[in-house]
Amino acid sequence: MAPRIALTARATSQVDYSLSIGSTLRAAMRAAPVRAVASSTVAPFFALVSKEPSVSALKGKILGVSDFGGTNFQVTKMVLTHYGLVPLKDVQILSIGAEKVILDALVAGRIHGATLSPPWPFEAEKHGFKIMLKASDVVQFHFAGICTYLDKIKNNREQIKKVISR
């Protein structure tokens, strides 16, 4: 389920849980009544793909992301910063949408690189792009976990414990 759909579904009590921890944490910081209750992965699965010889060679280039504020946007900014580049100044970042569309933009030459989640880095390799780095080599934060809304946490702790322990 797409993160925005998961947040909406949780906020309207249509689902009890989701695994969209990044979106949940960002929503919680904006006072939405949602929280992460468990985390199972401490690094993102994204990979930076490009035909450029190095991350520093991306200076002056355009990278594609799903949307501004999304996890792959945040990871892209962290990776660029780690390599001494200033996101949005040294490297332009373009919000494109679905990762399949990002791959299409790469293949068409509209962008020079992208931070993609599996299976898209491997699809990019089939088109001559290389995996420059795995984001997990540079960035570590809670990436996957069980999320729910505050009413569920307050009123049904036993169910949450059962969900987490399975």
N, C-alpha and C positions, 0 to 999 in steps of 0.2 A: 504494500500500500504506500503510495506517495506520502512523504512527510506532512504536507499541508492537508491532505485528505485525512490522514490519521489524526492530526490535531483537531480538525473540525469534528470528526467522528467521536473522538474522546470528549471534546467540549460539549457536545450535544447528547452525550450518554448513549451513543449508538454502538460503541465498542468499549470494552473495559480496559484493554491494554494495547500497547503498540511497542515496537522496537525502535522507534524514531527518536533516539536519545538526543541527537544534536538539536533537532527542531524543538523537542520538549524543553531542553535547557534554555534555549533562546526565548521560548514563549514564557517560561517561568520567570526569566529575568525581566520580562515585560508585564509581570503580575498576572499572568494567566494561571488558573487554578490547576496546574499540572505539575507532576514531579517524576523524576526517575527514581525507581525503587531498587534497582539492581543494575550492575554493569558487568558485562562478560568479555568485552574486548577493549583493550587499552590503546589501540592504535588504529588509524583509518586504513582501509583497504585500497585507497587510491594510488594511482601511479601517474607520474608526469610523463607524457609522451610528446615527442617532437622529432623533427629531422635535424635539428640544430646539434652541433657537436658537444655543447655543454650548456648548463643552466645559465651561466654568465652570458652566453651567446644569445640568450633570449632578450637582452636589452634592446629596446626599440621595436620589439615584436608584439604580436597580439596572441593572447591565450584565451581559450574558451572555457566557460563554466556554465553550469545549469542555470543558476540564478544568483544575483547578488544577495549576500547574507546566508546562502546555503552552505552546507558543510564543505562541498568541494571548492567553493569560493574562499572560505576561511582557510582551508588547507593550502590552497594555491598561494594565498598571501603569506602564510607562515613559511612555506618552502622558499618562496622568492626572498623573503626577509633573511632567512637562514643563509642564503647564498649571497647576501649583500646587495640585493636589488630592492628598490622601493616600489612596491605594488602601486599601480595606477599612475606612477610617474615614469619609472624606468621601463615598465612593461604594462601595456594596455591590457585590460581584462574585459572581455565581451560576454554578456549574459546571452546564452543561446537557447537554452531549454533542455530537452531530453538528450541524454548522452548519445543516442543514435544520431541525432541531428548535429551534435558536436563532432562526431566522427565524420559525418558528411561534409561539414565545414572544413575539417582538416584535409580530407581527400581532395576537396575542390580548391584548396590553397587559400581559403578566405581567412584562416587563422594559422598560426605557426606552431601551436602546441595546445595541450589541454591536460587537465587533471581529471582522470577518469577512473571509475570503479569497474571491477570485473563484470562482464567479459570484455569490455570495450578496449582496454589496453592491448589485449591479444588480437582483437580485430584490427586495431591500428597497425600492429606489426605486419599483418598480412598485406597492408598497403604501403609498406616501406618505412613506417615510423619506428622509432626505437623507444623502448622504455628507458627513460633517462634515470629515473629513481623511483623507488617505492616510498610513498609518503611516510610509512611507518619507520623508515630509516632516519627520518628527520623530525617528525612530529609525533608526540604521544599525548593522547587524551581519551577520555571515555567515548567510545565510538558506537557501541551497540549495547543495548540494555533494555530492561523492562520498564515501561513508563505507564502511568495511570493518572487519574485526577484526584484532587485532594479529598473529595467526598468519599471516594473508595478507600483511601488511606485511613481516614478518620473512622469510617463505619464498617470496614470489612477487612481488618488486618489479618485475620486467619486465612481468608482466601488468598491474600497477597503472599503470605508465607508459603502456602501450598503451591502457588504459581512459581515462585522463586525456587523452591526446593525441587521442582520436577525437572 
